Amino acid sequence: MTTETKHKWWDFYMDQIRFCENIDLEGIRSHYTEDAQVLSFNYQIFGRDAIVKHFDNYLHNILKGVKLKSTDQYLDTDDSVYLEGTLTTDAGEAKVYDIFAMKNGLIHRHFTGLIGFTPKQN
């Protein structure tokens, strides 16, 4: 990863992680355009208000206790971010991917998905 590539959206990405870890819904809201979309193979969410509502539910129930363990791959361009990462949650460890298509400095389309999940051992 080159320094030039890493720094275009790296701080934005780190803020997004911090917002998720702290369930900072206003921070999350500040990262999306009014007409943003979050798209996965399992759901599609349209509009910033609906996205914030989704994150509220997702972070309180599905990714409860989420913390970034590692950013495994990262690439950005002038108008996009693509990453794979590993997250720890109260339920286990998740390998995820995210693609942010940026517009005017905000996420306009967010493609997201789960690569794999390992439940915590009791």
N, CA, C and O atoms as CSV, one atom per row, in Angstrom:
chain,resi,resn,atom,element,x,y,z
A,1,MET,N,N,0.857,-1.169,0.000
A,1,MET,CA,C,0.000,0.000,0.000
A,1,MET,C,C,0.900,1.229,0.000
A,1,MET,O,O,1.783,1.355,0.849
A,2,THR,N,N,0.684,2.112,-0.927
A,2,THR,CA,C,1.496,3.317,-0.974
A,2,THR,C,C,0.933,4.372,-0.042
A,2,THR,O,O,-0.261,4.372,0.259
A,3,THR,N,N,1.788,5.266,0.412
A,3,THR,CA,C,1.362,6.342,1.308
A,3,THR,C,C,0.314,7.219,0.642
A,3,THR,O,O,-0.665,7.604,1.280
A,4,GLU,N,N,0.507,7.540,-0.635
A,4,GLU,CA,C,-0.446,8.405,-1.337
A,4,GLU,C,C,-1.838,7.765,-1.375
A,4,GLU,O,O,-2.842,8.442,-1.152
A,5,THR,N,N,-1.893,6.473,-1.654
A,5,THR,CA,C,-3.175,5.772,-1.722
A,5,THR,C,C,-3.818,5.705,-0.342
A,5,THR,O,O,-5.015,5.955,-0.203
A,6,LYS,N,N,-3.047,5.377,0.658
A,6,LYS,CA,C,-3.591,5.178,1.996
A,6,LYS,C,C,-4.231,6.444,2.546
A,6,LYS,O,O,-5.232,6.358,3.257
A,7,HIS,N,N,-3.692,7.596,2.244
A,7,HIS,CA,C,-4.128,8.786,2.955
A,7,HIS,C,C,-5.301,9.538,2.348
A,7,HIS,O,O,-5.814,10.455,2.989
A,8,LYS,N,N,-5.750,9.201,1.152
A,8,LYS,CA,C,-6.871,9.933,0.562
A,8,LYS,C,C,-8.115,9.839,1.449
A,8,LYS,O,O,-8.685,10.870,1.806
A,9,TRP,N,N,-8.543,8.642,1.808
A,9,TRP,CA,C,-9.765,8.447,2.604
A,9,TRP,C,C,-9.499,7.709,3.920
A,9,TRP,O,O,-10.442,7.348,4.623
A,10,TRP,N,N,-8.240,7.486,4.256
A,10,TRP,CA,C,-7.915,6.690,5.450
A,10,TRP,C,C,-8.515,7.288,6.723
A,10,TRP,O,O,-9.118,6.558,7.509
A,11,ASP,N,N,-8.368,8.574,6.943
A,11,ASP,CA,C,-8.920,9.200,8.155
A,11,ASP,C,C,-10.441,9.094,8.183
A,11,ASP,O,O,-11.028,8.879,9.244
A,12,PHE,N,N,-11.077,9.242,7.037
A,12,PHE,CA,C,-12.527,9.082,6.921
A,12,PHE,C,C,-12.921,7.669,7.343
A,12,PHE,O,O,-13.856,7.489,8.123
A,13,TYR,N,N,-12.211,6.674,6.831
A,13,TYR,CA,C,-12.449,5.278,7.183
A,13,TYR,C,C,-12.261,5.047,8.682
A,13,TYR,O,O,-13.082,4.380,9.312
A,14,MET,N,N,-11.192,5.591,9.255
A,14,MET,CA,C,-10.959,5.430,10.688
A,14,MET,C,C,-12.084,6.086,11.508
A,14,MET,O,O,-12.491,5.556,12.542
A,15,ASP,N,N,-12.576,7.224,11.044
A,15,ASP,CA,C,-13.731,7.853,11.707
A,15,ASP,C,C,-14.945,6.944,11.622
A,15,ASP,O,O,-15.669,6.795,12.606
A,16,GLN,N,N,-15.184,6.331,10.463
A,16,GLN,CA,C,-16.325,5.430,10.295
A,16,GLN,C,C,-16.226,4.272,11.280
A,16,GLN,O,O,-17.224,3.886,11.889
A,17,ILE,N,N,-15.035,3.721,11.439
A,17,ILE,CA,C,-14.824,2.635,12.407
A,17,ILE,C,C,-15.134,3.125,13.820
A,17,ILE,O,O,-15.852,2.467,14.573
A,18,ARG,N,N,-14.588,4.282,14.167
A,18,ARG,CA,C,-14.817,4.838,15.515
A,18,ARG,C,C,-16.302,5.077,15.758
A,18,ARG,O,O,-16.806,4.779,16.841
A,19,PHE,N,N,-17.011,5.615,14.760
A,19,PHE,CA,C,-18.452,5.847,14.901
A,19,PHE,C,C,-19.180,4.530,15.174
A,19,PHE,O,O,-20.078,4.479,16.015
A,20,CYS,N,N,-18.799,3.474,14.470
A,20,CYS,CA,C,-19.438,2.173,14.675
A,20,CYS,C,C,-19.097,1.594,16.051
A,20,CYS,O,O,-19.980,1.103,16.754
A,21,GLU,N,N,-17.834,1.649,16.430
A,21,GLU,CA,C,-17.429,1.104,17.731
A,21,GLU,C,C,-18.127,1.824,18.881
A,21,GLU,O,O,-18.459,1.200,19.889
A,22,ASN,N,N,-18.349,3.118,18.742
A,22,ASN,CA,C,-18.980,3.919,19.803
A,22,ASN,C,C,-20.479,4.094,19.610
A,22,ASN,O,O,-21.126,4.802,20.381
A,23,ILE,N,N,-21.031,3.455,18.590
A,23,ILE,CA,C,-22.444,3.605,18.209
A,23,ILE,C,C,-22.805,5.091,18.190
A,23,ILE,O,O,-23.779,5.525,18.805
A,24,ASP,N,N,-22.001,5.841,17.476
A,24,ASP,CA,C,-22.194,7.283,17.304
A,24,ASP,C,C,-23.045,7.491,16.045
A,24,ASP,O,O,-22.519,7.644,14.942
A,25,LEU,N,N,-24.355,7.494,16.230
A,25,LEU,CA,C,-25.270,7.564,15.096
A,25,LEU,C,C,-25.200,8.900,14.370
A,25,LEU,O,O,-25.384,8.947,13.153
A,26,GLU,N,N,-24.941,9.976,15.084
A,26,GLU,CA,C,-24.804,11.280,14.413
A,26,GLU,C,C,-23.522,11.328,13.598
A,26,GLU,O,O,-23.489,11.941,12.531
A,27,GLY,N,N,-22.475,10.692,14.086
A,27,GLY,CA,C,-21.249,10.582,13.302
A,27,GLY,C,C,-21.488,9.789,12.033
A,27,GLY,O,O,-21.051,10.185,10.952
A,28,ILE,N,N,-22.185,8.661,12.166
A,28,ILE,CA,C,-22.527,7.855,10.992
A,28,ILE,C,C,-23.361,8.689,10.025
A,28,ILE,O,O,-23.086,8.694,8.825
A,29,ARG,N,N,-24.365,9.387,10.522
A,29,ARG,CA,C,-25.216,10.242,9.686
A,29,ARG,C,C,-24.369,11.242,8.897
A,29,ARG,O,O,-24.654,11.515,7.731
A,30,SER,N,N,-23.338,11.782,9.527
A,30,SER,CA,C,-22.514,12.810,8.887
A,30,SER,C,C,-21.677,12.274,7.728
A,30,SER,O,O,-21.126,13.058,6.956
A,31,HIS,N,N,-21.572,10.950,7.592
A,31,HIS,CA,C,-20.745,10.347,6.549
A,31,HIS,C,C,-21.516,9.978,5.287
A,31,HIS,O,O,-20.903,9.570,4.300
A,32,TYR,N,N,-22.835,10.106,5.288
A,32,TYR,CA,C,-23.651,9.656,4.163
A,32,TYR,C,C,-24.396,10.817,3.514
A,32,TYR,O,O,-24.835,11.744,4.196
A,33,THR,N,N,-24.536,10.758,2.184
A,33,THR,CA,C,-25.358,11.740,1.489
A,33,THR,C,C,-26.823,11.505,1.845
A,33,THR,O,O,-27.189,10.420,2.297
A,34,GLU,N,N,-27.638,12.492,1.646
A,34,GLU,CA,C,-29.073,12.387,1.950
A,34,GLU,C,C,-29.713,11.208,1.206
A,34,GLU,O,O,-30.567,10.515,1.758
A,35,ASP,N,N,-29.302,10.985,-0.038
A,35,ASP,CA,C,-29.887,9.924,-0.856
A,35,ASP,C,C,-28.986,8.685,-0.952
A,35,ASP,O,O,-29.044,7.944,-1.934
A,36,ALA,N,N,-28.164,8.470,0.062
A,36,ALA,CA,C,-27.219,7.343,0.071
A,36,ALA,C,C,-27.945,6.002,0.042
A,36,ALA,O,O,-29.134,5.897,0.342
A,37,GLN,N,N,-27.182,4.993,-0.330
A,37,GLN,CA,C,-27.684,3.621,-0.354
A,37,GLN,C,C,-26.667,2.709,0.323
A,37,GLN,O,O,-25.460,2.871,0.140
A,38,VAL,N,N,-27.156,1.753,1.100
A,38,VAL,CA,C,-26.334,0.669,1.622
A,38,VAL,C,C,-26.869,-0.596,0.970
A,38,VAL,O,O,-28.051,-0.920,1.084
A,39,LEU,N,N,-25.979,-1.307,0.282
A,39,LEU,CA,C,-26.388,-2.452,-0.520
A,39,LEU,C,C,-25.586,-3.687,-0.144
A,39,LEU,O,O,-24.357,-3.652,-0.075
A,40,SER,N,N,-26.299,-4.773,0.097
A,40,SER,CA,C,-25.650,-6.059,0.331
A,40,SER,C,C,-26.472,-7.116,-0.395
A,40,SER,O,O,-27.532,-6.812,-0.942
A,41,PHE,N,N,-25.997,-8.340,-0.405
A,41,PHE,CA,C,-26.763,-9.417,-1.025
A,41,PHE,C,C,-28.013,-9.743,-0.197
A,41,PHE,O,O,-28.943,-10.374,-0.698
A,42,ASN,N,N,-28.030,-9.311,1.071
A,42,ASN,CA,C,-29.141,-9.643,1.969
A,42,ASN,C,C,-30.138,-8.516,2.174
A,42,ASN,O,O,-31.263,-8.772,2.600
A,43,TYR,N,N,-29.767,-7.292,1.888
A,43,TYR,CA,C,-30.670,-6.161,2.094
A,43,TYR,C,C,-30.202,-4.961,1.274
A,43,TYR,O,O,-29.051,-4.879,0.843
A,44,GLN,N,N,-31.139,-4.035,1.076
A,44,GLN,CA,C,-30.850,-2.774,0.413
A,44,GLN,C,C,-31.565,-1.676,1.197
A,44,GLN,O,O,-32.759,-1.777,1.477
A,45,ILE,N,N,-30.831,-0.641,1.543
A,45,ILE,CA,C,-31.368,0.444,2.355
A,45,ILE,C,C,-31.156,1.743,1.600
A,45,ILE,O,O,-30.061,2.017,1.108
A,46,PHE,N,N,-32.208,2.537,1.512
A,46,PHE,CA,C,-32.172,3.761,0.718
A,46,PHE,C,C,-32.464,4.963,1.597
A,46,PHE,O,O,-33.473,4.991,2.302
A,47,GLY,N,N,-31.590,5.954,1.559
A,47,GLY,CA,C,-31.772,7.204,2.283
A,47,GLY,C,C,-31.013,7.226,3.603
A,47,GLY,O,O,-30.923,6.220,4.307
A,48,ARG,N,N,-30.473,8.394,3.919
A,48,ARG,CA,C,-29.643,8.547,5.119
A,48,ARG,C,C,-30.388,8.196,6.397
A,48,ARG,O,O,-29.827,7.524,7.263
A,49,ASP,N,N,-31.637,8.631,6.541
A,49,ASP,CA,C,-32.382,8.325,7.774
A,49,ASP,C,C,-32.560,6.823,7.964
A,49,ASP,O,O,-32.394,6.307,9.069
A,50,ALA,N,N,-32.899,6.125,6.885
A,50,ALA,CA,C,-33.054,4.667,6.963
A,50,ALA,C,C,-31.719,3.989,7.259
A,50,ALA,O,O,-31.677,2.986,7.971
A,51,ILE,N,N,-30.633,4.527,6.720
A,51,ILE,CA,C,-29.297,3.965,6.981
A,51,ILE,C,C,-28.935,4.114,8.452
A,51,ILE,O,O,-28.417,3.178,9.060
A,52,VAL,N,N,-29.200,5.269,9.020
A,52,VAL,CA,C,-28.909,5.480,10.444
A,52,VAL,C,C,-29.741,4.522,11.294
A,52,VAL,O,O,-29.229,3.944,12.253
A,53,LYS,N,N,-31.004,4.350,10.958
A,53,LYS,CA,C,-31.871,3.404,11.684
A,53,LYS,C,C,-31.308,1.982,11.570
A,53,LYS,O,O,-31.297,1.235,12.548
A,54,HIS,N,N,-30.845,1.615,10.377
A,54,HIS,CA,C,-30.230,0.302,10.164
A,54,HIS,C,C,-29.002,0.128,11.064
A,54,HIS,O,O,-28.871,-0.889,11.745
A,55,PHE,N,N,-28.104,1.115,11.067
A,55,PHE,CA,C,-26.906,1.030,11.905
A,55,PHE,C,C,-27.280,0.940,13.381
A,55,PHE,O,O,-26.638,0.205,14.131
A,56,ASP,N,N,-28.289,1.663,13.803
A,56,ASP,CA,C,-28.733,1.612,15.199
A,56,ASP,C,C,-29.093,0.170,15.572
A,56,ASP,O,O,-28.633,-0.338,16.595
A,57,ASN,N,N,-29.899,-0.481,14.759
A,57,ASN,CA,C,-30.283,-1.862,15.011
A,57,ASN,C,C,-29.090,-2.803,14.866
A,57,ASN,O,O,-28.868,-3.662,15.719
A,58,TYR,N,N,-28.328,-2.645,13.797
A,58,TYR,CA,C,-27.214,-3.533,13.485
A,58,TYR,C,C,-26.154,-3.516,14.581
A,58,TYR,O,O,-25.666,-4.568,14.994
A,59,LEU,N,N,-25.801,-2.331,15.048
A,59,LEU,CA,C,-24.735,-2.216,16.049
A,59,LEU,C,C,-25.198,-2.595,17.454
A,59,LEU,O,O,-24.377,-2.974,18.291
A,60,HIS,N,N,-26.480,-2.500,17.720
A,60,HIS,CA,C,-26.993,-2.904,19.031
A,60,HIS,C,C,-27.318,-4.394,19.108
A,60,HIS,O,O,-27.344,-4.967,20.197
A,61,ASN,N,N,-27.564,-5.020,17.962
A,61,ASN,CA,C,-28.020,-6.407,17.985
A,61,ASN,C,C,-27.096,-7.384,17.252
A,61,ASN,O,O,-26.732,-8.419,17.810
A,62,ILE,N,N,-26.721,-7.076,16.034
A,62,ILE,CA,C,-25.960,-8.037,15.228
A,62,ILE,C,C,-24.458,-7.907,15.466
A,62,ILE,O,O,-23.772,-8.907,15.680
A,63,LEU,N,N,-23.950,-6.685,15.429
A,63,LEU,CA,C,-22.517,-6.454,15.657
A,63,LEU,C,C,-22.272,-5.873,17.050
A,63,LEU,O,O,-21.404,-5.019,17.225
A,64,LYS,N,N,-23.020,-6.326,18.017
A,64,LYS,CA,C,-22.902,-5.819,19.389
A,64,LYS,C,C,-21.462,-5.979,19.880
A,64,LYS,O,O,-20.872,-7.054,19.768
A,65,GLY,N,N,-20.915,-4.905,20.421
A,65,GLY,CA,C,-19.553,-4.929,20.946
A,65,GLY,C,C,-18.489,-4.896,19.864
A,65,GLY,O,O,-17.369,-5.351,20.097
A,66,VAL,N,N,-18.805,-4.372,18.688
A,66,VAL,CA,C,-17.874,-4.413,17.556
A,66,VAL,C,C,-16.609,-3.605,17.826
A,66,VAL,O,O,-16.661,-2.497,18.360
A,67,LYS,N,N,-15.485,-4.178,17.448
A,67,LYS,CA,C,-14.168,-3.528,17.501
A,67,LYS,C,C,-13.383,-3.971,16.273
A,67,LYS,O,O,-13.444,-5.135,15.875
A,68,LEU,N,N,-12.656,-3.049,15.681
A,68,LEU,CA,C,-11.800,-3.395,14.548
A,68,LEU,C,C,-10.585,-4.156,15.066
A,68,LEU,O,O,-9.837,-3.651,15.903
A,69,LYS,N,N,-10.396,-5.358,14.569
A,69,LYS,CA,C,-9.199,-6.135,14.899
A,69,LYS,C,C,-8.090,-5.799,13.915
A,69,LYS,O,O,-6.941,-5.587,14.305
A,70,SER,N,N,-8.452,-5.751,12.614
A,70,SER,CA,C,-7.445,-5.438,11.597
A,70,SER,C,C,-8.111,-4.991,10.300
A,70,SER,O,O,-9.226,-5.396,9.969
A,71,THR,N,N,-7.394,-4.152,9.590
A,71,THR,CA,C,-7.737,-3.842,8.210
A,71,THR,C,C,-6.823,-4.716,7.377
A,71,THR,O,O,-5.616,-4.486,7.317
A,72,ASP,N,N,-7.396,-5.715,6.738
A,72,ASP,CA,C,-6.602,-6.732,6.061
A,72,ASP,C,C,-6.179,-6.306,4.658
A,72,ASP,O,O,-5.092,-6.656,4.199
A,73,GLN,N,N,-7.035,-5.558,3.986
A,73,GLN,CA,C,-6.705,-4.999,2.678
A,73,GLN,C,C,-7.404,-3.650,2.571
A,73,GLN,O,O,-8.520,-3.473,3.060
A,74,TYR,N,N,-6.733,-2.706,1.927
A,74,TYR,CA,C,-7.295,-1.360,1.792
A,74,TYR,C,C,-6.811,-0.739,0.493
A,74,TYR,O,O,-5.627,-0.785,0.162
A,75,LEU,N,N,-7.756,-0.159,-0.233
A,75,LEU,CA,C,-7.431,0.539,-1.470
A,75,LEU,C,C,-8.410,1.695,-1.607
A,75,LEU,O,O,-9.609,1.524,-1.386
A,76,ASP,N,N,-7.907,2.868,-1.970
A,76,ASP,CA,C,-8.827,3.950,-2.281
A,76,ASP,C,C,-8.384,4.707,-3.512
A,76,ASP,O,O,-7.226,4.640,-3.923
A,77,THR,N,N,-9.330,5.431,-4.094
A,77,THR,CA,C,-9.090,6.273,-5.258
A,77,THR,C,C,-9.667,7.643,-4.923
A,77,THR,O,O,-10.056,7.893,-3.783
A,78,ASP,N,N,-9.722,8.513,-5.896
A,78,ASP,CA,C,-10.293,9.834,-5.645
A,78,ASP,C,C,-11.750,9.770,-5.180
A,78,ASP,O,O,-12.196,10.631,-4.422
A,79,ASP,N,N,-12.494,8.749,-5.631
A,79,ASP,CA,C,-13.915,8.717,-5.313
A,79,ASP,C,C,-14.413,7.364,-4.790
A,79,ASP,O,O,-15.602,7.063,-4.890
A,80,SER,N,N,-13.502,6.544,-4.229
A,80,SER,CA,C,-13.949,5.256,-3.708
A,80,SER,C,C,-12.980,4.689,-2.675
A,80,SER,O,O,-11.801,5.041,-2.626
A,81,VAL,N,N,-13.521,3.805,-1.862
A,81,VAL,CA,C,-12.742,3.080,-0.859
A,81,VAL,C,C,-13.157,1.618,-0.949
A,81,VAL,O,O,-14.348,1.310,-1.006
A,82,TYR,N,N,-12.186,0.726,-0.963
A,82,TYR,CA,C,-12.456,-0.710,-0.937
A,82,TYR,C,C,-11.602,-1.314,0.156
A,82,TYR,O,O,-10.396,-1.078,0.209
A,83,LEU,N,N,-12.225,-2.100,1.036
A,83,LEU,CA,C,-11.460,-2.683,2.129
A,83,LEU,C,C,-12.008,-4.028,2.530
A,83,LEU,O,O,-13.180,-4.338,2.315
A,84,GLU,N,N,-11.135,-4.821,3.117
A,84,GLU,CA,C,-11.501,-6.039,3.812
A,84,GLU,C,C,-10.935,-5.914,5.210
A,84,GLU,O,O,-9.810,-5.451,5.396
A,85,GLY,N,N,-11.720,-6.328,6.193
A,85,GLY,CA,C,-11.270,-6.198,7.564
A,85,GLY,C,C,-11.766,-7.334,8.429
A,85,GLY,O,O,-12.623,-8.124,8.032
A,86,THR,N,N,-11.206,-7.394,9.616
A,86,THR,CA,C,-11.619,-8.366,10.619
A,86,THR,C,C,-12.123,-7.604,11.829
A,86,THR,O,O,-11.440,-6.727,12.360
A,87,LEU,N,N,-13.332,-7.953,12.259
A,87,LEU,CA,C,-13.964,-7.315,13.402
A,87,LEU,C,C,-14.178,-8.341,14.500
A,87,LEU,O,O,-14.466,-9.504,14.216
A,88,THR,N,N,-14.040,-7.926,15.738
A,88,THR,CA,C,-14.460,-8.765,16.846
A,88,THR,C,C,-15.787,-8.210,17.349
A,88,THR,O,O,-16.014,-7.000,17.345
A,89,THR,N,N,-16.648,-9.110,17.780
A,89,THR,CA,C,-17.942,-8.733,18.352
A,89,THR,C,C,-18.165,-9.581,19.595
A,89,THR,O,O,-17.382,-10.485,19.886
A,90,ASP,N,N,-19.229,-9.287,20.323
A,90,ASP,CA,C,-19.550,-10.096,21.495
A,90,ASP,C,C,-19.815,-11.550,21.120
A,90,ASP,O,O,-19.633,-12.448,21.943
A,91,ALA,N,N,-20.251,-11.789,19.867
A,91,ALA,CA,C,-20.592,-13.139,19.429
A,91,ALA,C,C,-19.446,-13.881,18.757
A,91,ALA,O,O,-19.500,-15.104,18.630
A,92,GLY,N,N,-18.404,-13.163,18.321
A,92,GLY,CA,C,-17.307,-13.831,17.636
A,92,GLY,C,C,-16.549,-12.890,16.724
A,92,GLY,O,O,-16.560,-11.674,16.918
A,93,GLU,N,N,-15.893,-13.457,15.731
A,93,GLU,CA,C,-15.043,-12.690,14.823
A,93,GLU,C,C,-15.628,-12.727,13.405
A,93,GLU,O,O,-15.987,-13.787,12.893
A,94,ALA,N,N,-15.714,-11.555,12.793
A,94,ALA,CA,C,-16.294,-11.439,11.451
A,94,ALA,C,C,-15.257,-10.903,10.470
A,94,ALA,O,O,-14.559,-9.929,10.754
A,95,LYS,N,N,-15.167,-11.543,9.328
A,95,LYS,CA,C,-14.371,-11.035,8.198
A,95,LYS,C,C,-15.369,-10.356,7.260
A,95,LYS,O,O,-16.345,-10.970,6.827
A,96,VAL,N,N,-15.112,-9.079,6.952
A,96,VAL,CA,C,-16.069,-8.293,6.184
A,96,VAL,C,C,-15.383,-7.578,5.033
A,96,VAL,O,O,-14.158,-7.462,4.993
A,97,TYR,N,N,-16.203,-7.097,4.088
A,97,TYR,CA,C,-15.712,-6.203,3.059
A,97,TYR,C,C,-16.670,-5.031,2.947
A,97,TYR,O,O,-17.861,-5.160,3.227
A,98,ASP,N,N,-16.145,-3.898,2.540
A,98,ASP,CA,C,-16.938,-2.698,2.315
A,98,ASP,C,C,-16.370,-1.944,1.125
A,98,ASP,O,O,-15.156,-1.886,0.928
A,99,ILE,N,N,-17.258,-1.374,0.345
A,99,ILE,CA,C,-16.881,-0.476,-0.744
A,99,ILE,C,C,-17.702,0.789,-0.558
A,99,ILE,O,O,-18.930,0.737,-0.493
A,100,PHE,N,N,-17.025,1.920,-0.474
A,100,PHE,CA,C,-17.702,3.216,-0.381
A,100,PHE,C,C,-17.503,3.936,-1.714
A,100,PHE,O,O,-16.369,4.204,-2.112
A,101,ALA,N,N,-18.586,4.245,-2.397
A,101,ALA,CA,C,-18.539,5.116,-3.566
A,101,ALA,C,C,-18.828,6.519,-3.052
A,101,ALA,O,O,-19.915,6.790,-2.540
A,102,MET,N,N,-17.863,7.397,-3.191
A,102,MET,CA,C,-17.926,8.724,-2.587
A,102,MET,C,C,-18.510,9.758,-3.559
A,102,MET,O,O,-18.320,9.674,-4.772
A,103,LYS,N,N,-19.218,10.724,-2.995
A,103,LYS,CA,C,-19.770,11.836,-3.769
A,103,LYS,C,C,-19.722,13.079,-2.883
A,103,LYS,O,O,-20.327,13.106,-1.811
A,104,ASN,N,N,-19.008,14.094,-3.328
A,104,ASN,CA,C,-18.874,15.341,-2.560
A,104,ASN,C,C,-18.359,15.094,-1.139
A,104,ASN,O,O,-18.801,15.743,-0.192
A,105,GLY,N,N,-17.432,14.161,-1.001
A,105,GLY,CA,C,-16.798,13.899,0.287
A,105,GLY,C,C,-17.590,13.024,1.239
A,105,GLY,O,O,-17.202,12.861,2.396
A,106,LEU,N,N,-18.703,12.453,0.770
A,106,LEU,CA,C,-19.542,11.588,1.608
A,106,LEU,C,C,-19.813,10.270,0.889
A,106,LEU,O,O,-19.609,10.154,-0.319
A,107,ILE,N,N,-20.273,9.283,1.648
A,107,ILE,CA,C,-20.622,7.991,1.057
A,107,ILE,C,C,-21.964,8.135,0.348
A,107,ILE,O,O,-22.967,8.527,0.943
A,108,HIS,N,N,-21.950,7.807,-0.936
A,108,HIS,CA,C,-23.180,7.836,-1.723
A,108,HIS,C,C,-23.740,6.420,-1.884
A,108,HIS,O,O,-24.949,6.210,-1.788
A,109,ARG,N,N,-22.861,5.461,-2.128
A,109,ARG,CA,C,-23.244,4.047,-2.172
A,109,ARG,C,C,-22.240,3.258,-1.336
A,109,ARG,O,O,-21.026,3.413,-1.469
A,110,HIS,N,N,-22.782,2.421,-0.483
A,110,HIS,CA,C,-21.970,1.602,0.418
A,110,HIS,C,C,-22.349,0.146,0.160
A,110,HIS,O,O,-23.438,-0.299,0.522
A,111,PHE,N,N,-21.430,-0.588,-0.473
A,111,PHE,CA,C,-21.611,-2.021,-0.706
A,111,PHE,C,C,-20.931,-2.744,0.451
A,111,PHE,O,O,-19.799,-2.414,0.804
A,112,THR,N,N,-21.599,-3.714,1.038
A,112,THR,CA,C,-21.063,-4.355,2.225
A,112,THR,C,C,-21.397,-5.841,2.238
A,112,THR,O,O,-22.388,-6.269,1.646
A,113,GLY,N,N,-20.565,-6.618,2.916
A,113,GLY,CA,C,-20.851,-8.039,3.016
A,113,GLY,C,C,-19.960,-8.754,4.007
A,113,GLY,O,O,-18.929,-8.245,4.448
A,114,LEU,N,N,-20.395,-9.940,4.335
A,114,LEU,CA,C,-19.691,-10.806,5.276
A,114,LEU,C,C,-18.955,-11.880,4.488
A,114,LEU,O,O,-19.552,-12.582,3.673
A,115,ILE,N,N,-17.660,-12.003,4.734
A,115,ILE,CA,C,-16.850,-13.038,4.096
A,115,ILE,C,C,-16.913,-14.320,4.911
A,115,ILE,O,O,-17.000,-15.413,4.352
A,116,GLY,N,N,-16.868,-14.188,6.235
A,116,GLY,CA,C,-16.919,-15.350,7.111
A,116,GLY,C,C,-17.104,-14.935,8.555
A,116,GLY,O,O,-16.816,-13.798,8.928
A,117,PHE,N,N,-17.587,-15.868,9.369
A,117,PHE,CA,C,-17.821,-15.589,10.780
A,117,PHE,C,C,-17.403,-16.796,11.605
A,117,PHE,O,O,-17.750,-17.934,11.289
A,118,THR,N,N,-16.645,-16.526,12.678
A,118,THR,CA,C,-16.243,-17.565,13.614
A,118,THR,C,C,-16.832,-17.245,14.979
A,118,THR,O,O,-16.424,-16.269,15.609
A,119,PRO,N,N,-17.788,-18.050,15.454
A,119,PRO,CA,C,-18.391,-17.772,16.758
A,119,PRO,C,C,-17.375,-17.929,17.887
A,119,PRO,O,O,-16.416,-18.692,17.782
A,120,LYS,N,N,-17.612,-17.183,18.973
A,120,LYS,CA,C,-16.760,-17.328,20.169
A,120,LYS,C,C,-16.952,-18.708,20.751
A,120,LYS,O,O,-18.055,-19.255,20.760
A,121,GLN,N,N,-15.859,-19.257,21.235
A,121,GLN,CA,C,-15.912,-20.540,21.928
A,121,GLN,C,C,-16.244,-20.313,23.389
A,121,GLN,O,O,-15.675,-19.425,24.025
A,122,ASN,N,N,-17.144,-21.092,23.920
A,122,ASN,CA,C,-17.516,-20.943,25.349
A,122,ASN,C,C,-16.559,-21.627,26.262
A,122,ASN,O,O,-16.735,-21.592,27.479
